[in-house]
């Protein structure tokens, strides 16, 4: 499942897993947000502390309009340096792809159907949003494609920014959410995800997703 926060990914992932389970198919739901690996935070923490000592890299200069992507000296420096941004994004992308691929393989080997509540479609959008929406990070895309399994079925739950904000306030402004919506729509064809109107009743979406998945089951 892919889509902006509040689009219904988690609800539909759990509903699909429950449906498949009742039909006799052991199922696992995995969640793979970008930069969620604990070791990335441990890696970044001392670097951020060092950057905080550099004159001119104070929090006041770093994206004062962002509510969730908290301003920090590392972010300021990344905005100033394309090469540093590329290095960090490569590390983050590789970590995310490896973590996702590891979880998929672990459950697949155990005979479970894997339902992903977020996958590399979402990570690509978040990567562009956080590190440069005008950049496509082609090297990182190739790296993720090599490390991440391709889903048998993919669904994009499409909602607008105001719906997202009304359903789930994660600290993003309506303007920031609108940018994320645009990026999701730009990337959809690249990932071949089936677009579903996330404004439709959840039970209707659940039935459509389950029917498509059942048709694709081996």
Secondary structure, 3 states (H helix, E strand, C coil): CECCCCCCHHHHHHHHHHHHHHCCCCEEEEECCCCCCHHHHHHHHHHHHHHHCCCCCCHHHCCCCCCCCCCCHHHHHHHHCHHHHHHHHHHHHHHHHHHHHHHHHHHHHCCCEEEEECCHHHHHHHHHHHHCCCCCCHHHHHHHHHHCCCCCCCEEEECCHHHHHHHCCCCCCHHHHHHHHHHHHHHHHHHCCEEEECCCCHHHHHHHHHHHHHHHCC
